[in-house]
């Protein structure tokens, strides 16, 4: 095997890990946004308060999704470098 070249198995594992990271990031972001949206509905918020909560939920959801994506891919890379 050439040094620096990935085997087919390693490429497949990387593809699966990227897909897993993307799916879980989207699910996490959606869940955080759904909680913010549910809060506006449960507490019957209206006007600028409702818009602020939904906007905040979208921003926190996006940040949580990016955090999840980076965390999963970083962990995979660390394990790959160890040879696991």
Phi and psi in radians as a Rosetta constraint file:
Dihedral C 1 N 2 CA 2 C 2 CIRCULARHARMONIC -1.242 0.35
Dihedral N 2 CA 2 C 2 N 3 CIRCULARHARMONIC 2.414 0.35
Dihedral C 2 N 3 CA 3 C 3 CIRCULARHARMONIC -1.219 0.35
Dihedral N 3 CA 3 C 3 N 4 CIRCULARHARMONIC 2.395 0.35
Dihedral C 3 N 4 CA 4 C 4 CIRCULARHARMONIC 1.548 0.35
Dihedral N 4 CA 4 C 4 N 5 CIRCULARHARMONIC -0.147 0.35
Dihedral C 4 N 5 CA 5 C 5 CIRCULARHARMONIC -1.833 0.35
Dihedral N 5 CA 5 C 5 N 6 CIRCULARHARMONIC 2.427 0.35
Dihedral C 5 N 6 CA 6 C 6 CIRCULARHARMONIC -1.589 0.35
Dihedral N 6 CA 6 C 6 N 7 CIRCULARHARMONIC 2.514 0.35
Dihedral C 6 N 7 CA 7 C 7 CIRCULARHARMONIC -1.332 0.35
Dihedral N 7 CA 7 C 7 N 8 CIRCULARHARMONIC 2.946 0.35
Dihedral C 7 N 8 CA 8 C 8 CIRCULARHARMONIC -1.060 0.35
Dihedral N 8 CA 8 C 8 N 9 CIRCULARHARMONIC -0.681 0.35
Dihedral C 8 N 9 CA 9 C 9 CIRCULARHARMONIC -1.087 0.35
Dihedral N 9 CA 9 C 9 N 10 CIRCULARHARMONIC -0.742 0.35
Dihedral C 9 N 10 CA 10 C 10 CIRCULARHARMONIC -1.137 0.35
Dihedral N 10 CA 10 C 10 N 11 CIRCULARHARMONIC -0.679 0.35
Dihedral C 10 N 11 CA 11 C 11 CIRCULARHARMONIC -1.155 0.35
Dihedral N 11 CA 11 C 11 N 12 CIRCULARHARMONIC -0.715 0.35
Dihedral C 11 N 12 CA 12 C 12 CIRCULARHARMONIC -1.128 0.35
Dihedral N 12 CA 12 C 12 N 13 CIRCULARHARMONIC -0.730 0.35
Dihedral C 12 N 13 CA 13 C 13 CIRCULARHARMONIC -1.106 0.35
Dihedral N 13 CA 13 C 13 N 14 CIRCULARHARMONIC -0.681 0.35
Dihedral C 13 N 14 CA 14 C 14 CIRCULARHARMONIC -1.154 0.35
Dihedral N 14 CA 14 C 14 N 15 CIRCULARHARMONIC -0.707 0.35
Dihedral C 14 N 15 CA 15 C 15 CIRCULARHARMONIC -1.115 0.35
Dihedral N 15 CA 15 C 15 N 16 CIRCULARHARMONIC -0.755 0.35
Dihedral C 15 N 16 CA 16 C 16 CIRCULARHARMONIC -1.111 0.35
Dihedral N 16 CA 16 C 16 N 17 CIRCULARHARMONIC -0.729 0.35
Dihedral C 16 N 17 CA 17 C 17 CIRCULARHARMONIC -1.165 0.35
Dihedral N 17 CA 17 C 17 N 18 CIRCULARHARMONIC -0.669 0.35
Dihedral C 17 N 18 CA 18 C 18 CIRCULARHARMONIC -1.135 0.35
Dihedral N 18 CA 18 C 18 N 19 CIRCULARHARMONIC -0.762 0.35
Dihedral C 18 N 19 CA 19 C 19 CIRCULARHARMONIC -1.113 0.35
Dihedral N 19 CA 19 C 19 N 20 CIRCULARHARMONIC -0.744 0.35
Dihedral C 19 N 20 CA 20 C 20 CIRCULARHARMONIC -1.063 0.35
Dihedral N 20 CA 20 C 20 N 21 CIRCULARHARMONIC -0.766 0.35
Dihedral C 20 N 21 CA 21 C 21 CIRCULARHARMONIC -1.104 0.35
Dihedral N 21 CA 21 C 21 N 22 CIRCULARHARMONIC -0.753 0.35
Dihedral C 21 N 22 CA 22 C 22 CIRCULARHARMONIC -1.148 0.35
Dihedral N 22 CA 22 C 22 N 23 CIRCULARHARMONIC -0.786 0.35
Dihedral C 22 N 23 CA 23 C 23 CIRCULARHARMONIC -1.132 0.35
Dihedral N 23 CA 23 C 23 N 24 CIRCULARHARMONIC -0.812 0.35
Dihedral C 23 N 24 CA 24 C 24 CIRCULARHARMONIC -1.184 0.35
Dihedral N 24 CA 24 C 24 N 25 CIRCULARHARMONIC -0.571 0.35
Dihedral C 24 N 25 CA 25 C 25 CIRCULARHARMONIC -1.151 0.35
Dihedral N 25 CA 25 C 25 N 26 CIRCULARHARMONIC -0.747 0.35
Dihedral C 25 N 26 CA 26 C 26 CIRCULARHARMONIC -1.157 0.35
Dihedral N 26 CA 26 C 26 N 27 CIRCULARHARMONIC -0.719 0.35
Dihedral C 26 N 27 CA 27 C 27 CIRCULARHARMONIC -1.118 0.35
Dihedral N 27 CA 27 C 27 N 28 CIRCULARHARMONIC -0.765 0.35
Dihedral C 27 N 28 CA 28 C 28 CIRCULARHARMONIC -1.101 0.35
Dihedral N 28 CA 28 C 28 N 29 CIRCULARHARMONIC -0.797 0.35
Dihedral C 28 N 29 CA 29 C 29 CIRCULARHARMONIC -1.079 0.35
Dihedral N 29 CA 29 C 29 N 30 CIRCULARHARMONIC -0.746 0.35
Dihedral C 29 N 30 CA 30 C 30 CIRCULARHARMONIC -1.121 0.35
Dihedral N 30 CA 30 C 30 N 31 CIRCULARHARMONIC -0.676 0.35
Dihedral C 30 N 31 CA 31 C 31 CIRCULARHARMONIC -1.155 0.35
Dihedral N 31 CA 31 C 31 N 32 CIRCULARHARMONIC -0.738 0.35
Dihedral C 31 N 32 CA 32 C 32 CIRCULARHARMONIC -1.122 0.35
Dihedral N 32 CA 32 C 32 N 33 CIRCULARHARMONIC -0.762 0.35
Dihedral C 32 N 33 CA 33 C 33 CIRCULARHARMONIC -1.114 0.35
Dihedral N 33 CA 33 C 33 N 34 CIRCULARHARMONIC -0.695 0.35
Dihedral C 33 N 34 CA 34 C 34 CIRCULARHARMONIC -1.099 0.35
Dihedral N 34 CA 34 C 34 N 35 CIRCULARHARMONIC -0.648 0.35
Dihedral C 34 N 35 CA 35 C 35 CIRCULARHARMONIC -1.108 0.35
Dihedral N 35 CA 35 C 35 N 36 CIRCULARHARMONIC -0.775 0.35
Dihedral C 35 N 36 CA 36 C 36 CIRCULARHARMONIC -1.097 0.35
Dihedral N 36 CA 36 C 36 N 37 CIRCULARHARMONIC -0.730 0.35
Dihedral C 36 N 37 CA 37 C 37 CIRCULARHARMONIC -1.144 0.35
Dihedral N 37 CA 37 C 37 N 38 CIRCULARHARMONIC -0.705 0.35
Dihedral C 37 N 38 CA 38 C 38 CIRCULARHARMONIC -1.114 0.35
Dihedral N 38 CA 38 C 38 N 39 CIRCULARHARMONIC -0.653 0.35
Dihedral C 38 N 39 CA 39 C 39 CIRCULARHARMONIC -1.072 0.35
Dihedral N 39 CA 39 C 39 N 40 CIRCULARHARMONIC -0.705 0.35
Dihedral C 39 N 40 CA 40 C 40 CIRCULARHARMONIC -1.169 0.35
Dihedral N 40 CA 40 C 40 N 41 CIRCULARHARMONIC -0.578 0.35
Dihedral C 40 N 41 CA 41 C 41 CIRCULARHARMONIC -1.369 0.35
Dihedral N 41 CA 41 C 41 N 42 CIRCULARHARMONIC -0.727 0.35
Dihedral C 41 N 42 CA 42 C 42 CIRCULARHARMONIC -1.160 0.35
Dihedral N 42 CA 42 C 42 N 43 CIRCULARHARMONIC -0.770 0.35
Dihedral C 42 N 43 CA 43 C 43 CIRCULARHARMONIC -1.584 0.35
Dihedral N 43 CA 43 C 43 N 44 CIRCULARHARMONIC 0.114 0.35
Dihedral C 43 N 44 CA 44 C 44 CIRCULARHARMONIC 0.892 0.35
Dihedral N 44 CA 44 C 44 N 45 CIRCULARHARMONIC 0.831 0.35
Dihedral C 44 N 45 CA 45 C 45 CIRCULARHARMONIC -1.319 0.35
Dihedral N 45 CA 45 C 45 N 46 CIRCULARHARMONIC 2.597 0.35
Dihedral C 45 N 46 CA 46 C 46 CIRCULARHARMONIC -2.454 0.35
Dihedral N 46 CA 46 C 46 N 47 CIRCULARHARMONIC 2.883 0.35
Dihedral C 46 N 47 CA 47 C 47 CIRCULARHARMONIC 1.167 0.35
Dihedral N 47 CA 47 C 47 N 48 CIRCULARHARMONIC -2.418 0.35
Dihedral C 47 N 48 CA 48 C 48 CIRCULARHARMONIC -1.211 0.35
Dihedral N 48 CA 48 C 48 N 49 CIRCULARHARMONIC -0.501 0.35
Dihedral C 48 N 49 CA 49 C 49 CIRCULARHARMONIC -1.135 0.35
Dihedral N 49 CA 49 C 49 N 50 CIRCULARHARMONIC -0.810 0.35
Dihedral C 49 N 50 CA 50 C 50 CIRCULARHARMONIC -1.072 0.35
Dihedral N 50 CA 50 C 50 N 51 CIRCULARHARMONIC -0.785 0.35
Dihedral C 50 N 51 CA 51 C 51 CIRCULARHARMONIC -1.095 0.35
Dihedral N 51 CA 51 C 51 N 52 CIRCULARHARMONIC -0.681 0.35
Dihedral C 51 N 52 CA 52 C 52 CIRCULARHARMONIC -1.153 0.35
Dihedral N 52 CA 52 C 52 N 53 CIRCULARHARMONIC -0.733 0.35
Dihedral C 52 N 53 CA 53 C 53 CIRCULARHARMONIC -1.154 0.35
Dihedral N 53 CA 53 C 53 N 54 CIRCULARHARMONIC -0.745 0.35
Dihedral C 53 N 54 CA 54 C 54 CIRCULARHARMONIC -1.165 0.35
Dihedral N 54 CA 54 C 54 N 55 CIRCULARHARMONIC -0.734 0.35
Dihedral C 54 N 55 CA 55 C 55 CIRCULARHARMONIC -1.110 0.35
Dihedral N 55 CA 55 C 55 N 56 CIRCULARHARMONIC -0.770 0.35
Dihedral C 55 N 56 CA 56 C 56 CIRCULARHARMONIC -1.076 0.35
Dihedral N 56 CA 56 C 56 N 57 CIRCULARHARMONIC -0.708 0.35
Dihedral C 56 N 57 CA 57 C 57 CIRCULARHARMONIC -1.106 0.35
Dihedral N 57 CA 57 C 57 N 58 CIRCULARHARMONIC -0.673 0.35
Dihedral C 57 N 58 CA 58 C 58 CIRCULARHARMONIC -1.151 0.35
Dihedral N 58 CA 58 C 58 N 59 CIRCULARHARMONIC -0.732 0.35
Dihedral C 58 N 59 CA 59 C 59 CIRCULARHARMONIC -1.196 0.35
Dihedral N 59 CA 59 C 59 N 60 CIRCULARHARMONIC -0.780 0.35
Dihedral C 59 N 60 CA 60 C 60 CIRCULARHARMONIC -1.163 0.35
Dihedral N 60 CA 60 C 60 N 61 CIRCULARHARMONIC -0.670 0.35
Dihedral C 60 N 61 CA 61 C 61 CIRCULARHARMONIC -1.093 0.35
Dihedral N 61 CA 61 C 61 N 62 CIRCULARHARMONIC -0.758 0.35
Dihedral C 61 N 62 CA 62 C 62 CIRCULARHARMONIC -1.116 0.35
Dihedral N 62 CA 62 C 62 N 63 CIRCULARHARMONIC -0.734 0.35
Dihedral C 62 N 63 CA 63 C 63 CIRCULARHARMONIC -1.125 0.35
Dihedral N 63 CA 63 C 63 N 64 CIRCULARHARMONIC -0.726 0.35
Dihedral C 63 N 64 CA 64 C 64 CIRCULARHARMONIC -1.131 0.35
Dihedral N 64 CA 64 C 64 N 65 CIRCULARHARMONIC -0.678 0.35
Dihedral C 64 N 65 CA 65 C 65 CIRCULARHARMONIC -1.124 0.35
Dihedral N 65 CA 65 C 65 N 66 CIRCULARHARMONIC -0.768 0.35
Dihedral C 65 N 66 CA 66 C 66 CIRCULARHARMONIC -1.135 0.35
Dihedral N 66 CA 66 C 66 N 67 CIRCULARHARMONIC -0.728 0.35
Dihedral C 66 N 67 CA 67 C 67 CIRCULARHARMONIC -1.030 0.35
Dihedral N 67 CA 67 C 67 N 68 CIRCULARHARMONIC -0.782 0.35
Dihedral C 67 N 68 CA 68 C 68 CIRCULARHARMONIC -1.111 0.35
Dihedral N 68 CA 68 C 68 N 69 CIRCULARHARMONIC -0.770 0.35
Dihedral C 68 N 69 CA 69 C 69 CIRCULARHARMONIC -1.037 0.35
Dihedral N 69 CA 69 C 69 N 70 CIRCULARHARMONIC -0.871 0.35
Dihedral C 69 N 70 CA 70 C 70 CIRCULARHARMONIC -1.126 0.35
Dihedral N 70 CA 70 C 70 N 71 CIRCULARHARMONIC -0.743 0.35
Dihedral C 70 N 71 CA 71 C 71 CIRCULARHARMONIC -1.086 0.35
Dihedral N 71 CA 71 C 71 N 72 CIRCULARHARMONIC -0.799 0.35
Dihedral C 71 N 72 CA 72 C 72 CIRCULARHARMONIC -1.145 0.35
Dihedral N 72 CA 72 C 72 N 73 CIRCULARHARMONIC -0.794 0.35
Dihedral C 72 N 73 CA 73 C 73 CIRCULARHARMONIC -1.203 0.35
Dihedral N 73 CA 73 C 73 N 74 CIRCULARHARMONIC -0.641 0.35
Dihedral C 73 N 74 CA 74 C 74 CIRCULARHARMONIC -1.133 0.35
Dihedral N 74 CA 74 C 74 N 75 CIRCULARHARMONIC -0.761 0.35
Dihedral C 74 N 75 CA 75 C 75 CIRCULARHARMONIC -1.090 0.35
Dihedral N 75 CA 75 C 75 N 76 CIRCULARHARMONIC -0.724 0.35
Dihedral C 75 N 76 CA 76 C 76 CIRCULARHARMONIC -1.102 0.35
Dihedral N 76 CA 76 C 76 N 77 CIRCULARHARMONIC -0.746 0.35
Dihedral C 76 N 77 CA 77 C 77 CIRCULARHARMONIC -1.138 0.35
Dihedral N 77 CA 77 C 77 N 78 CIRCULARHARMONIC -0.700 0.35
Dihedral C 77 N 78 CA 78 C 78 CIRCULARHARMONIC -1.106 0.35
Dihedral N 78 CA 78 C 78 N 79 CIRCULARHARMONIC -0.736 0.35
Dihedral C 78 N 79 CA 79 C 79 CIRCULARHARMONIC -1.171 0.35
Dihedral N 79 CA 79 C 79 N 80 CIRCULARHARMONIC -0.673 0.35
Dihedral C 79 N 80 CA 80 C 80 CIRCULARHARMONIC -1.129 0.35
Dihedral N 80 CA 80 C 80 N 81 CIRCULARHARMONIC -0.699 0.35
Dihedral C 80 N 81 CA 81 C 81 CIRCULARHARMONIC -1.189 0.35
Dihedral N 81 CA 81 C 81 N 82 CIRCULARHARMONIC -0.518 0.35
Dihedral C 81 N 82 CA 82 C 82 CIRCULARHARMONIC -1.274 0.35
Dihedral N 82 CA 82 C 82 N 83 CIRCULARHARMONIC -0.349 0.35
Dihedral C 82 N 83 CA 83 C 83 CIRCULARHARMONIC 1.690 0.35
Dihedral N 83 CA 83 C 83 N 84 CIRCULARHARMONIC 0.313 0.35
